[in-house]
Amino acid sequence: MKYSIRETRTDRAGFNQLARLHIATKDLCFDTVELDFSLCPWFDANMAAPLGAVLARITDEVNDVRVLTPSPGIQKVLSKNAFLKQYQFDPVPDNY
């Protein structure tokens, strides 16, 4: 299944989007979830933790997760905190 990630900020809309991802994938087993970031202009770095919780539940149900087409900016943000390392992206040093 392919799921499009849209702009994700630390607000009600951002958490609602992650809740929709949870609901859309709650019955999957032995499947692949492709997170498509191509339409995502912004992703708050601290939203990686709740996204990670949803993805952990998805993989606990013996599903694969793939991250597709993050913009260079989003890839940099999510690589600085090593979030994307488990999805075959190289980590980026964070000097801050």
PDB file of N, CA, C and O in Angstrom:
ATOM      1  N   MET A   1       0.837  -1.170   0.000  1.00  0.00           N
ATOM      2  CA  MET A   1       0.000   0.000   0.000  1.00  0.00           C
ATOM      3  C   MET A   1       0.882   1.233   0.000  1.00  0.00           C
ATOM      4  O   MET A   1       1.925   1.272   0.653  1.00  0.00           O
ATOM      5  N   LYS A   2       0.455   2.225  -0.731  1.00  0.00           N
ATOM      6  CA  LYS A   2       1.179   3.496  -0.796  1.00  0.00           C
ATOM      7  C   LYS A   2       0.392   4.534  -0.001  1.00  0.00           C
ATOM      8  O   LYS A   2      -0.821   4.659  -0.165  1.00  0.00           O
ATOM      9  N   TYR A   3       1.092   5.281   0.864  1.00  0.00           N
ATOM     10  CA  TYR A   3       0.452   6.310   1.679  1.00  0.00           C
ATOM     11  C   TYR A   3       1.206   7.613   1.481  1.00  0.00           C
ATOM     12  O   TYR A   3       2.423   7.668   1.652  1.00  0.00           O
ATOM     13  N   SER A   4       0.483   8.654   1.122  1.00  0.00           N
ATOM     14  CA  SER A   4       1.097   9.953   0.865  1.00  0.00           C
ATOM     15  C   SER A   4       1.170  10.765   2.152  1.00  0.00           C
ATOM     16  O   SER A   4       0.154  11.026   2.796  1.00  0.00           O
ATOM     17  N   ILE A   5       2.384  11.157   2.515  1.00  0.00           N
ATOM     18  CA  ILE A   5       2.599  12.029   3.670  1.00  0.00           C
ATOM     19  C   ILE A   5       2.529  13.467   3.180  1.00  0.00           C
ATOM     20  O   ILE A   5       3.235  13.849   2.247  1.00  0.00           O
ATOM     21  N   ARG A   6       1.688  14.247   3.804  1.00  0.00           N
ATOM     22  CA  ARG A   6       1.542  15.669   3.470  1.00  0.00           C
ATOM     23  C   ARG A   6       2.286  16.497   4.507  1.00  0.00           C
ATOM     24  O   ARG A   6       2.950  15.951   5.389  1.00  0.00           O
ATOM     25  N   GLU A   7       2.173  17.804   4.401  1.00  0.00           N
ATOM     26  CA  GLU A   7       2.813  18.686   5.377  1.00  0.00           C
ATOM     27  C   GLU A   7       2.470  18.213   6.791  1.00  0.00           C
ATOM     28  O   GLU A   7       1.308  17.970   7.118  1.00  0.00           O
ATOM     29  N   THR A   8       3.505  18.090   7.615  1.00  0.00           N
ATOM     30  CA  THR A   8       3.311  17.575   8.968  1.00  0.00           C
ATOM     31  C   THR A   8       3.966  18.515   9.966  1.00  0.00           C
ATOM     32  O   THR A   8       5.189  18.625  10.044  1.00  0.00           O
ATOM     33  N   ARG A   9       3.129  19.175  10.710  1.00  0.00           N
ATOM     34  CA  ARG A   9       3.584  20.089  11.756  1.00  0.00           C
ATOM     35  C   ARG A   9       3.095  19.564  13.101  1.00  0.00           C
ATOM     36  O   ARG A   9       2.260  18.663  13.171  1.00  0.00           O
ATOM     37  N   THR A  10       3.634  20.145  14.155  1.00  0.00           N
ATOM     38  CA  THR A  10       3.253  19.740  15.506  1.00  0.00           C
ATOM     39  C   THR A  10       1.952  20.446  15.876  1.00  0.00           C
ATOM     40  O   THR A  10       1.940  21.390  16.667  1.00  0.00           O
ATOM     41  N   ASP A  11       0.884  19.978  15.300  1.00  0.00           N
ATOM     42  CA  ASP A  11      -0.433  20.539  15.573  1.00  0.00           C
ATOM     43  C   ASP A  11      -1.471  19.441  15.379  1.00  0.00           C
ATOM     44  O   ASP A  11      -1.133  18.299  15.069  1.00  0.00           O
ATOM     45  N   ARG A  12      -2.722  19.797  15.564  1.00  0.00           N
ATOM     46  CA  ARG A  12      -3.798  18.816  15.448  1.00  0.00           C
ATOM     47  C   ARG A  12      -3.795  18.138  14.079  1.00  0.00           C
ATOM     48  O   ARG A  12      -3.965  16.922  13.986  1.00  0.00           O
ATOM     49  N   ALA A  13      -3.601  18.923  13.019  1.00  0.00           N
ATOM     50  CA  ALA A  13      -3.606  18.352  11.669  1.00  0.00           C
ATOM     51  C   ALA A  13      -2.467  17.342  11.490  1.00  0.00           C
ATOM     52  O   ALA A  13      -2.658  16.300  10.863  1.00  0.00           O
ATOM     53  N   GLY A  14      -1.298  17.641  12.031  1.00  0.00           N
ATOM     54  CA  GLY A  14      -0.167  16.724  11.919  1.00  0.00           C
ATOM     55  C   GLY A  14      -0.424  15.407  12.633  1.00  0.00           C
ATOM     56  O   GLY A  14      -0.145  14.336  12.094  1.00  0.00           O
ATOM     57  N   PHE A  15      -0.961  15.488  13.857  1.00  0.00           N
ATOM     58  CA  PHE A  15      -1.270  14.261  14.597  1.00  0.00           C
ATOM     59  C   PHE A  15      -2.430  13.505  13.954  1.00  0.00           C
ATOM     60  O   PHE A  15      -2.453  12.274  13.962  1.00  0.00           O
ATOM     61  N   ASN A  16      -3.387  14.237  13.402  1.00  0.00           N
ATOM     62  CA  ASN A  16      -4.491  13.572  12.706  1.00  0.00           C
ATOM     63  C   ASN A  16      -3.993  12.795  11.494  1.00  0.00           C
ATOM     64  O   ASN A  16      -4.485  11.704  11.204  1.00  0.00           O
ATOM     65  N   GLN A  17      -3.019  13.358  10.789  1.00  0.00           N
ATOM     66  CA  GLN A  17      -2.468  12.656   9.633  1.00  0.00           C
ATOM     67  C   GLN A  17      -1.830  11.332  10.059  1.00  0.00           C
ATOM     68  O   GLN A  17      -2.010  10.308   9.399  1.00  0.00           O
ATOM     69  N   LEU A  18      -1.081  11.361  11.168  1.00  0.00           N
ATOM     70  CA  LEU A  18      -0.452  10.129  11.640  1.00  0.00           C
ATOM     71  C   LEU A  18      -1.499   9.133  12.144  1.00  0.00           C
ATOM     72  O   LEU A  18      -1.326   7.922  12.008  1.00  0.00           O
ATOM     73  N   ALA A  19      -2.579   9.647  12.722  1.00  0.00           N
ATOM     74  CA  ALA A  19      -3.672   8.761  13.139  1.00  0.00           C
ATOM     75  C   ALA A  19      -4.320   8.106  11.920  1.00  0.00           C
ATOM     76  O   ALA A  19      -4.682   6.930  11.963  1.00  0.00           O
ATOM     77  N   ARG A  20      -4.466   8.867  10.834  1.00  0.00           N
ATOM     78  CA  ARG A  20      -5.033   8.292   9.603  1.00  0.00           C
ATOM     79  C   ARG A  20      -4.114   7.206   9.041  1.00  0.00           C
ATOM     80  O   ARG A  20      -4.590   6.192   8.530  1.00  0.00           O
ATOM     81  N   LEU A  21      -2.800   7.416   9.136  1.00  0.00           N
ATOM     82  CA  LEU A  21      -1.850   6.378   8.704  1.00  0.00           C
ATOM     83  C   LEU A  21      -2.041   5.122   9.541  1.00  0.00           C
ATOM     84  O   LEU A  21      -2.064   4.012   9.009  1.00  0.00           O
ATOM     85  N   HIS A  22      -2.176   5.295  10.838  1.00  0.00           N
ATOM     86  CA  HIS A  22      -2.414   4.151  11.716  1.00  0.00           C
ATOM     87  C   HIS A  22      -3.687   3.406  11.305  1.00  0.00           C
ATOM     88  O   HIS A  22      -3.677   2.183  11.166  1.00  0.00           O
ATOM     89  N   ILE A  23      -4.767   4.138  11.114  1.00  0.00           N
ATOM     90  CA  ILE A  23      -6.049   3.521  10.759  1.00  0.00           C
ATOM     91  C   ILE A  23      -5.964   2.815   9.396  1.00  0.00           C
ATOM     92  O   ILE A  23      -6.500   1.721   9.220  1.00  0.00           O
ATOM     93  N   ALA A  24      -5.286   3.455   8.444  1.00  0.00           N
ATOM     94  CA  ALA A  24      -5.184   2.885   7.094  1.00  0.00           C
ATOM     95  C   ALA A  24      -4.375   1.595   7.073  1.00  0.00           C
ATOM     96  O   ALA A  24      -4.540   0.774   6.171  1.00  0.00           O
ATOM     97  N   THR A  25      -3.505   1.411   8.059  1.00  0.00           N
ATOM     98  CA  THR A  25      -2.605   0.252   8.042  1.00  0.00           C
ATOM     99  C   THR A  25      -2.884  -0.754   9.142  1.00  0.00           C
ATOM    100  O   THR A  25      -2.169  -1.750   9.251  1.00  0.00           O
ATOM    101  N   LYS A  26      -3.896  -0.526   9.958  1.00  0.00           N
ATOM    102  CA  LYS A  26      -4.085  -1.360  11.148  1.00  0.00           C
ATOM    103  C   LYS A  26      -4.400  -2.819  10.851  1.00  0.00           C
ATOM    104  O   LYS A  26      -4.151  -3.679  11.696  1.00  0.00           O
ATOM    105  N   ASP A  27      -4.930  -3.117   9.695  1.00  0.00           N
ATOM    106  CA  ASP A  27      -5.275  -4.500   9.371  1.00  0.00           C
ATOM    107  C   ASP A  27      -4.279  -5.176   8.424  1.00  0.00           C
ATOM    108  O   ASP A  27      -4.504  -6.307   7.993  1.00  0.00           O
ATOM    109  N   LEU A  28      -3.189  -4.493   8.103  1.00  0.00           N
ATOM    110  CA  LEU A  28      -2.194  -5.080   7.193  1.00  0.00           C
ATOM    111  C   LEU A  28      -1.344  -6.114   7.908  1.00  0.00           C
ATOM    112  O   LEU A  28      -1.020  -5.970   9.086  1.00  0.00           O
ATOM    113  N   CYS A  29      -0.995  -7.143   7.183  1.00  0.00           N
ATOM    114  CA  CYS A  29      -0.074  -8.157   7.690  1.00  0.00           C
ATOM    115  C   CYS A  29       0.645  -8.759   6.482  1.00  0.00           C
ATOM    116  O   CYS A  29       0.012  -9.080   5.476  1.00  0.00           O
ATOM    117  N   PHE A  30       1.960  -8.910   6.581  1.00  0.00           N
ATOM    118  CA  PHE A  30       2.780  -9.423   5.482  1.00  0.00           C
ATOM    119  C   PHE A  30       2.599  -8.575   4.225  1.00  0.00           C
ATOM    120  O   PHE A  30       2.374  -9.103   3.136  1.00  0.00           O
ATOM    121  N   ASP A  31       2.698  -7.279   4.386  1.00  0.00           N
ATOM    122  CA  ASP A  31       2.490  -6.343   3.286  1.00  0.00           C
ATOM    123  C   ASP A  31       3.644  -5.343   3.280  1.00  0.00           C
ATOM    124  O   ASP A  31       4.544  -5.414   4.116  1.00  0.00           O
ATOM    125  N   THR A  32       3.606  -4.426   2.343  1.00  0.00           N
ATOM    126  CA  THR A  32       4.600  -3.347   2.270  1.00  0.00           C
ATOM    127  C   THR A  32       3.858  -2.019   2.293  1.00  0.00           C
ATOM    128  O   THR A  32       2.897  -1.815   1.552  1.00  0.00           O
ATOM    129  N   VAL A  33       4.317  -1.123   3.151  1.00  0.00           N
ATOM    130  CA  VAL A  33       3.773   0.224   3.241  1.00  0.00           C
ATOM    131  C   VAL A  33       4.823   1.165   2.677  1.00  0.00           C
ATOM    132  O   VAL A  33       5.943   1.236   3.182  1.00  0.00           O
ATOM    133  N   GLU A  34       4.457   1.881   1.635  1.00  0.00           N
ATOM    134  CA  GLU A  34       5.354   2.852   1.021  1.00  0.00           C
ATOM    135  C   GLU A  34       4.891   4.245   1.420  1.00  0.00           C
ATOM    136  O   GLU A  34       3.787   4.669   1.077  1.00  0.00           O
ATOM    137  N   LEU A  35       5.748   4.949   2.148  1.00  0.00           N
ATOM    138  CA  LEU A  35       5.445   6.319   2.555  1.00  0.00           C
ATOM    139  C   LEU A  35       5.980   7.259   1.493  1.00  0.00           C
ATOM    140  O   LEU A  35       7.192   7.386   1.317  1.00  0.00           O
ATOM    141  N   ASP A  36       5.089   7.907   0.798  1.00  0.00           N
ATOM    142  CA  ASP A  36       5.452   8.802  -0.300  1.00  0.00           C
ATOM    143  C   ASP A  36       5.486  10.236   0.224  1.00  0.00           C
ATOM    144  O   ASP A  36       4.450  10.798   0.581  1.00  0.00           O
ATOM    145  N   PHE A  37       6.671  10.818   0.266  1.00  0.00           N
ATOM    146  CA  PHE A  37       6.868  12.180   0.756  1.00  0.00           C
ATOM    147  C   PHE A  37       6.887  13.200  -0.385  1.00  0.00           C
ATOM    148  O   PHE A  37       7.215  14.362  -0.145  1.00  0.00           O
ATOM    149  N   SER A  38       6.552  12.813  -1.599  1.00  0.00           N
ATOM    150  CA  SER A  38       6.697  13.714  -2.741  1.00  0.00           C
ATOM    151  C   SER A  38       5.802  14.952  -2.645  1.00  0.00           C
ATOM    152  O   SER A  38       6.118  15.978  -3.249  1.00  0.00           O
ATOM    153  N   LEU A  39       4.706  14.881  -1.911  1.00  0.00           N
ATOM    154  CA  LEU A  39       3.803  16.026  -1.766  1.00  0.00           C
ATOM    155  C   LEU A  39       3.940  16.701  -0.397  1.00  0.00           C
ATOM    156  O   LEU A  39       3.064  17.458   0.020  1.00  0.00           O
ATOM    157  N   CYS A  40       5.033  16.422   0.285  1.00  0.00           N
ATOM    158  CA  CYS A  40       5.244  16.949   1.635  1.00  0.00           C
ATOM    159  C   CYS A  40       6.264  18.084   1.601  1.00  0.00           C
ATOM    160  O   CYS A  40       7.462  17.842   1.453  1.00  0.00           O
ATOM    161  N   PRO A  41       5.782  19.341   1.741  1.00  0.00           N
ATOM    162  CA  PRO A  41       6.722  20.465   1.702  1.00  0.00           C
ATOM    163  C   PRO A  41       7.444  20.690   3.026  1.00  0.00           C
ATOM    164  O   PRO A  41       8.489  21.340   3.054  1.00  0.00           O
ATOM    165  N   TRP A  42       6.896  20.154   4.140  1.00  0.00           N
ATOM    166  CA  TRP A  42       7.498  20.387   5.451  1.00  0.00           C
ATOM    167  C   TRP A  42       7.149  19.250   6.384  1.00  0.00           C
ATOM    168  O   TRP A  42       6.023  18.753   6.383  1.00  0.00           O
ATOM    169  N   PHE A  43       8.142  18.834   7.197  1.00  0.00           N
ATOM    170  CA  PHE A  43       7.915  17.812   8.211  1.00  0.00           C
ATOM    171  C   PHE A  43       8.665  18.243   9.460  1.00  0.00           C
ATOM    172  O   PHE A  43       9.896  18.257   9.462  1.00  0.00           O
ATOM    173  N   ASP A  44       7.943  18.596  10.531  1.00  0.00           N
ATOM    174  CA  ASP A  44       8.588  18.989  11.783  1.00  0.00           C
ATOM    175  C   ASP A  44       9.431  17.830  12.302  1.00  0.00           C
ATOM    176  O   ASP A  44       8.955  16.698  12.391  1.00  0.00           O
ATOM    177  N   ALA A  45      10.683  18.117  12.643  1.00  0.00           N
ATOM    178  CA  ALA A  45      11.607  17.063  13.075  1.00  0.00           C
ATOM    179  C   ALA A  45      11.080  16.297  14.280  1.00  0.00           C
ATOM    180  O   ALA A  45      11.261  15.082  14.365  1.00  0.00           O
ATOM    181  N   ASN A  46      10.432  16.987  15.210  1.00  0.00           N
ATOM    182  CA  ASN A  46       9.960  16.293  16.406  1.00  0.00           C
ATOM    183  C   ASN A  46       8.768  15.376  16.131  1.00  0.00           C
ATOM    184  O   ASN A  46       8.384  14.592  16.999  1.00  0.00           O
ATOM    185  N   MET A  47       8.179  15.463  14.941  1.00  0.00           N
ATOM    186  CA  MET A  47       7.087  14.547  14.588  1.00  0.00           C
ATOM    187  C   MET A  47       7.618  13.186  14.134  1.00  0.00           C
ATOM    188  O   MET A  47       6.842  12.272  13.857  1.00  0.00           O
ATOM    189  N   ALA A  48       8.950  13.057  14.059  1.00  0.00           N
ATOM    190  CA  ALA A  48       9.541  11.755  13.733  1.00  0.00           C
ATOM    191  C   ALA A  48       9.232  10.736  14.828  1.00  0.00           C
ATOM    192  O   ALA A  48       9.066   9.552  14.536  1.00  0.00           O
ATOM    193  N   ALA A  49       9.153  11.178  16.077  1.00  0.00           N
ATOM    194  CA  ALA A  49       8.870  10.242  17.171  1.00  0.00           C
ATOM    195  C   ALA A  49       7.470   9.641  17.053  1.00  0.00           C
ATOM    196  O   ALA A  49       7.348   8.416  17.093  1.00  0.00           O
ATOM    197  N   PRO A  50       6.404  10.443  16.910  1.00  0.00           N
ATOM    198  CA  PRO A  50       5.097   9.799  16.747  1.00  0.00           C
ATOM    199  C   PRO A  50       4.977   9.008  15.440  1.00  0.00           C
ATOM    200  O   PRO A  50       4.306   7.976  15.404  1.00  0.00           O
ATOM    201  N   LEU A  51       5.623   9.483  14.367  1.00  0.00           N
ATOM    202  CA  LEU A  51       5.625   8.698  13.130  1.00  0.00           C
ATOM    203  C   LEU A  51       6.327   7.369  13.375  1.00  0.00           C
ATOM    204  O   LEU A  51       5.867   6.324  12.913  1.00  0.00           O
ATOM    205  N   GLY A  52       7.435   7.408  14.099  1.00  0.00           N
ATOM    206  CA  GLY A  52       8.165   6.181  14.420  1.00  0.00           C
ATOM    207  C   GLY A  52       7.324   5.196  15.214  1.00  0.00           C
ATOM    208  O   GLY A  52       7.434   3.985  15.019  1.00  0.00           O
ATOM    209  N   ALA A  53       6.484   5.706  16.109  1.00  0.00           N
ATOM    210  CA  ALA A  53       5.608   4.819  16.887  1.00  0.00           C
ATOM    211  C   ALA A  53       4.607   4.110  15.965  1.00  0.00           C
ATOM    212  O   ALA A  53       4.359   2.913  16.114  1.00  0.00           O
ATOM    213  N   VAL A  54       4.040   4.849  15.023  1.00  0.00           N
ATOM    214  CA  VAL A  54       3.091   4.238  14.075  1.00  0.00           C
ATOM    215  C   VAL A  54       3.823   3.214  13.207  1.00  0.00           C
ATOM    216  O   VAL A  54       3.308   2.122  12.967  1.00  0.00           O
ATOM    217  N   LEU A  55       5.019   3.562  12.738  1.00  0.00           N
ATOM    218  CA  LEU A  55       5.764   2.634  11.875  1.00  0.00           C
ATOM    219  C   LEU A  55       6.218   1.400  12.637  1.00  0.00           C
ATOM    220  O   LEU A  55       6.282   0.311  12.067  1.00  0.00           O
ATOM    221  N   ALA A  56       6.535   1.554  13.923  1.00  0.00           N
ATOM    222  CA  ALA A  56       6.912   0.388  14.733  1.00  0.00           C
ATOM    223  C   ALA A  56       5.752  -0.596  14.832  1.00  0.00           C
ATOM    224  O   ALA A  56       5.948  -1.809  14.752  1.00  0.00           O
ATOM    225  N   ARG A  57       4.540  -0.065  15.007  1.00  0.00           N
ATOM    226  CA  ARG A  57       3.376  -0.935  15.071  1.00  0.00           C
ATOM    227  C   ARG A  57       3.156  -1.631  13.725  1.00  0.00           C
ATOM    228  O   ARG A  57       2.781  -2.803  13.677  1.00  0.00           O
ATOM    229  N   ILE A  58       3.392  -0.903  12.644  1.00  0.00           N
ATOM    230  CA  ILE A  58       3.242  -1.493  11.313  1.00  0.00           C
ATOM    231  C   ILE A  58       4.231  -2.639  11.126  1.00  0.00           C
ATOM    232  O   ILE A  58       3.856  -3.709  10.647  1.00  0.00           O
ATOM    233  N   THR A  59       5.482  -2.425  11.498  1.00  0.00           N
ATOM    234  CA  THR A  59       6.479  -3.489  11.319  1.00  0.00           C
ATOM    235  C   THR A  59       6.284  -4.630  12.317  1.00  0.00           C
ATOM    236  O   THR A  59       6.663  -5.765  12.030  1.00  0.00           O
ATOM    237  N   ASP A  60       5.704  -4.352  13.475  1.00  0.00           N
ATOM    238  CA  ASP A  60       5.395  -5.424  14.425  1.00  0.00           C
ATOM    239  C   ASP A  60       4.401  -6.421  13.842  1.00  0.00           C
ATOM    240  O   ASP A  60       4.363  -7.580  14.254  1.00  0.00           O
ATOM    241  N   GLU A  61       3.603  -5.973  12.888  1.00  0.00           N
ATOM    242  CA  GLU A  61       2.636  -6.849  12.224  1.00  0.00           C
ATOM    243  C   GLU A  61       3.247  -7.506  10.984  1.00  0.00           C
ATOM    244  O   GLU A  61       2.522  -7.902  10.071  1.00  0.00           O
ATOM    245  N   VAL A  62       4.562  -7.620  10.949  1.00  0.00           N
ATOM    246  CA  VAL A  62       5.320  -8.289   9.901  1.00  0.00           C
ATOM    247  C   VAL A  62       5.109  -7.623   8.535  1.00  0.00           C
ATOM    248  O   VAL A  62       4.958  -8.297   7.516  1.00  0.00           O
ATOM    249  N   ASN A  63       5.103  -6.311   8.538  1.00  0.00           N
ATOM    250  CA  ASN A  63       5.030  -5.530   7.305  1.00  0.00           C
ATOM    251  C   ASN A  63       6.372  -4.853   7.071  1.00  0.00           C
ATOM    252  O   ASN A  63       7.125  -4.613   8.016  1.00  0.00           O
ATOM    253  N   ASP A  64       6.668  -4.549   5.829  1.00  0.00           N
ATOM    254  CA  ASP A  64       7.842  -3.759   5.477  1.00  0.00           C
ATOM    255  C   ASP A  64       7.405  -2.314   5.304  1.00  0.00           C
ATOM    256  O   ASP A  64       6.272  -2.035   4.909  1.00  0.00           O
ATOM    257  N   VAL A  65       8.322  -1.395   5.606  1.00  0.00           N
ATOM    258  CA  VAL A  65       8.073   0.032   5.394  1.00  0.00           C
ATOM    259  C   VAL A  65       9.174   0.561   4.496  1.00  0.00           C
ATOM    260  O   VAL A  65      10.354   0.291   4.716  1.00  0.00           O
ATOM    261  N   ARG A  66       8.782   1.312   3.488  1.00  0.00           N
ATOM    262  CA  ARG A  66       9.730   1.983   2.596  1.00  0.00           C
ATOM    263  C   ARG A  66       9.409   3.469   2.585  1.00  0.00           C
ATOM    264  O   ARG A  66       8.244   3.866   2.586  1.00  0.00           O
ATOM    265  N   VAL A  67      10.452   4.278   2.574  1.00  0.00           N
ATOM    266  CA  VAL A  67      10.285   5.728   2.508  1.00  0.00           C
ATOM    267  C   VAL A  67      10.657   6.161   1.101  1.00  0.00           C
ATOM    268  O   VAL A  67      11.760   5.888   0.627  1.00  0.00           O
ATOM    269  N   LEU A  68       9.725   6.842   0.436  1.00  0.00           N
ATOM    270  CA  LEU A  68       9.918   7.249  -0.949  1.00  0.00           C
ATOM    271  C   LEU A  68       9.992   8.769  -1.073  1.00  0.00           C
ATOM    272  O   LEU A  68       9.243   9.495  -0.419  1.00  0.00           O
ATOM    273  N   THR A  69      10.880   9.226  -1.898  1.00  0.00           N
ATOM    274  CA  THR A  69      10.977  10.592  -2.419  1.00  0.00           C
ATOM    275  C   THR A  69      10.868  11.737  -1.413  1.00  0.00           C
ATOM    276  O   THR A  69      10.120  12.686  -1.649  1.00  0.00           O
ATOM    277  N   PRO A  70      11.602  11.670  -0.288  1.00  0.00           N
ATOM    278  CA  PRO A  70      11.612  12.868   0.551  1.00  0.00           C
ATOM    279  C   PRO A  70      12.415  13.960  -0.160  1.00  0.00           C
ATOM    280  O   PRO A  70      13.415  13.676  -0.818  1.00  0.00           O
ATOM    281  N   SER A  71      11.972  15.193  -0.023  1.00  0.00           N
ATOM    282  CA  SER A  71      12.734  16.303  -0.603  1.00  0.00           C
ATOM    283  C   SER A  71      14.089  16.368   0.102  1.00  0.00           C
ATOM    284  O   SER A  71      14.237  15.834   1.201  1.00  0.00           O
ATOM    285  N   PRO A  72      15.072  17.014  -0.514  1.00  0.00           N
ATOM    286  CA  PRO A  72      16.381  17.114   0.143  1.00  0.00           C
ATOM    287  C   PRO A  72      16.299  17.715   1.547  1.00  0.00           C
ATOM    288  O   PRO A  72      17.022  17.281   2.443  1.00  0.00           O
ATOM    289  N   GLY A  73      15.434  18.701   1.747  1.00  0.00           N
ATOM    290  CA  GLY A  73      15.307  19.317   3.064  1.00  0.00           C
ATOM    291  C   GLY A  73      14.729  18.370   4.096  1.00  0.00           C
ATOM    292  O   GLY A  73      15.231  18.286   5.217  1.00  0.00           O
ATOM    293  N   ILE A  74      13.684  17.662   3.728  1.00  0.00           N
ATOM    294  CA  ILE A  74      13.075  16.708   4.651  1.00  0.00           C
ATOM    295  C   ILE A  74      14.017  15.539   4.904  1.00  0.00           C
ATOM    296  O   ILE A  74      14.125  15.057   6.032  1.00  0.00           O
ATOM    297  N   GLN A  75      14.688  15.089   3.872  1.00  0.00           N
ATOM    298  CA  GLN A  75      15.661  14.006   4.048  1.00  0.00           C
ATOM    299  C   GLN A  75      16.758  14.432   5.014  1.00  0.00           C
ATOM    300  O   GLN A  75      17.178  13.638   5.856  1.00  0.00           O
ATOM    301  N   LYS A  76      17.227  15.671   4.907  1.00  0.00           N
ATOM    302  CA  LYS A  76      18.279  16.163   5.795  1.00  0.00           C
ATOM    303  C   LYS A  76      17.793  16.204   7.244  1.00  0.00           C
ATOM    304  O   LYS A  76      18.494  15.753   8.149  1.00  0.00           O
ATOM    305  N   VAL A  77      16.593  16.745   7.461  1.00  0.00           N
ATOM    306  CA  VAL A  77      16.049  16.839   8.819  1.00  0.00           C
ATOM    307  C   VAL A  77      15.883  15.457   9.433  1.00  0.00           C
ATOM    308  O   VAL A  77      16.278  15.236  10.578  1.00  0.00           O
ATOM    309  N   LEU A  78      15.306  14.530   8.687  1.00  0.00           N
ATOM    310  CA  LEU A  78      15.048  13.199   9.232  1.00  0.00           C
ATOM    311  C   LEU A  78      16.294  12.317   9.244  1.00  0.00           C
ATOM    312  O   LEU A  78      16.292  11.256   9.868  1.00  0.00           O
ATOM    313  N   SER A  79      17.340  12.737   8.572  1.00  0.00           N
ATOM    314  CA  SER A  79      18.604  11.995   8.636  1.00  0.00           C
ATOM    315  C   SER A  79      19.483  12.503   9.776  1.00  0.00           C
ATOM    316  O   SER A  79      20.300  11.753  10.310  1.00  0.00           O
ATOM    317  N   LYS A  80      19.321  13.760  10.146  1.00  0.00           N
ATOM    318  CA  LYS A  80      20.095  14.299  11.273  1.00  0.00           C
ATOM    319  C   LYS A  80      19.775  13.583  12.572  1.00  0.00           C
ATOM    320  O   LYS A  80      20.655  13.399  13.413  1.00  0.00           O
ATOM    321  N   ASN A  81      18.534  13.179  12.745  1.00  0.00           N
ATOM    322  CA  ASN A  81      18.184  12.460  13.971  1.00  0.00           C
ATOM    323  C   ASN A  81      18.229  10.941  13.769  1.00  0.00           C
ATOM    324  O   ASN A  81      17.752  10.181  14.612  1.00  0.00           O
ATOM    325  N   ALA A  82      18.799  10.514  12.656  1.00  0.00           N
ATOM    326  CA  ALA A  82      19.004   9.094  12.312  1.00  0.00           C
ATOM    327  C   ALA A  82      17.691   8.337  12.096  1.00  0.00           C
ATOM    328  O   ALA A  82      17.695   7.107  12.043  1.00  0.00           O
ATOM    329  N   PHE A  83      16.583   9.041  11.972  1.00  0.00           N
ATOM    330  CA  PHE A  83      15.295   8.387  11.755  1.00  0.00           C
ATOM    331  C   PHE A  83      15.292   7.573  10.462  1.00  0.00           C
ATOM    332  O   PHE A  83      14.758   6.464  10.429  1.00  0.00           O
ATOM    333  N   LEU A  84      15.879   8.112   9.407  1.00  0.00           N
ATOM    334  CA  LEU A  84      15.839   7.442   8.106  1.00  0.00           C
ATOM    335  C   LEU A  84      16.887   6.341   7.949  1.00  0.00           C
ATOM    336  O   LEU A  84      16.886   5.629   6.945  1.00  0.00           O
ATOM    337  N   LYS A  85      17.777   6.195   8.929  1.00  0.00           N
ATOM    338  CA  LYS A  85      18.827   5.186   8.820  1.00  0.00           C
ATOM    339  C   LYS A  85      18.234   3.783   8.633  1.00  0.00           C
ATOM    340  O   LYS A  85      18.765   2.984   7.862  1.00  0.00           O
ATOM    341  N   GLN A  86      17.159   3.490   9.323  1.00  0.00           N
ATOM    342  CA  GLN A  86      16.549   2.162   9.212  1.00  0.00           C
ATOM    343  C   GLN A  86      15.853   1.947   7.872  1.00  0.00           C
ATOM    344  O   GLN A  86      15.410   0.840   7.564  1.00  0.00           O
ATOM    345  N   TYR A  87      15.762   3.015   7.076  1.00  0.00           N
ATOM    346  CA  TYR A  87      15.142   2.927   5.756  1.00  0.00           C
ATOM    347  C   TYR A  87      16.173   3.153   4.651  1.00  0.00           C
ATOM    348  O   TYR A  87      15.844   3.644   3.572  1.00  0.00           O
ATOM    349  N   GLN A  88      17.414   2.791   4.932  1.00  0.00           N
ATOM    350  CA  GLN A  88      18.538   2.805   3.994  1.00  0.00           C
ATOM    351  C   GLN A  88      18.961   4.207   3.530  1.00  0.00           C
ATOM    352  O   GLN A  88      19.434   4.370   2.406  1.00  0.00           O
ATOM    353  N   PHE A  89      18.792   5.210   4.388  1.00  0.00           N
ATOM    354  CA  PHE A  89      19.327   6.537   4.128  1.00  0.00           C
ATOM    355  C   PHE A  89      20.500   6.762   5.072  1.00  0.00           C
ATOM    356  O   PHE A  89      20.447   6.359   6.234  1.00  0.00           O
ATOM    357  N   ASP A  90      21.552   7.400   4.584  1.00  0.00           N
ATOM    358  CA  ASP A  90      22.707   7.663   5.416  1.00  0.00           C
ATOM    359  C   ASP A  90      22.389   8.760   6.441  1.00  0.00           C
ATOM    360  O   ASP A  90      21.729   9.746   6.113  1.00  0.00           O
ATOM    361  N   PRO A  91      22.861   8.583   7.686  1.00  0.00           N
ATOM    362  CA  PRO A  91      22.663   9.649   8.677  1.00  0.00           C
ATOM    363  C   PRO A  91      23.507  10.879   8.304  1.00  0.00           C
ATOM    364  O   PRO A  91      24.528  10.774   7.623  1.00  0.00           O
ATOM    365  N   VAL A  92      23.050  12.031   8.767  1.00  0.00           N
ATOM    366  CA  VAL A  92      23.743  13.286   8.527  1.00  0.00           C
ATOM    367  C   VAL A  92      24.154  13.832   9.891  1.00  0.00           C
ATOM    368  O   VAL A  92      23.331  13.870  10.806  1.00  0.00           O
ATOM    369  N   PRO A  93      25.425  14.260  10.049  1.00  0.00           N
ATOM    370  CA  PRO A  93      25.836  14.808  11.350  1.00  0.00           C
ATOM    371  C   PRO A  93      25.013  16.066  11.700  1.00  0.00           C
ATOM    372  O   PRO A  93      24.716  16.894  10.838  1.00  0.00           O
ATOM    373  N   ASP A  94      24.664  16.177  12.959  1.00  0.00           N
ATOM    374  CA  ASP A  94      23.919  17.347  13.444  1.00  0.00           C
ATOM    375  C   ASP A  94      24.820  18.100  14.406  1.00  0.00           C
ATOM    376  O   ASP A  94      25.106  17.619  15.502  1.00  0.00           O
ATOM    377  N   ASN A  95      25.260  19.261  14.004  1.00  0.00           N
ATOM    378  CA  ASN A  95      26.166  20.059  14.830  1.00  0.00           C
ATOM    379  C   ASN A  95      25.436  20.902  15.860  1.00  0.00           C
ATOM    380  O   ASN A  95      26.074  21.628  16.621  1.00  0.00           O
ATOM    381  N   TYR A  96      24.131  20.823  15.900  1.00  0.00           N
ATOM    382  CA  TYR A  96      23.377  21.622  16.857  1.00  0.00           C
ATOM    383  C   TYR A  96      22.789  20.736  17.906  1.00  0.00           C
ATOM    384  O   TYR A  96      22.111  21.220  18.813  1.00  0.00           O
TER     385      TYR A  96
END
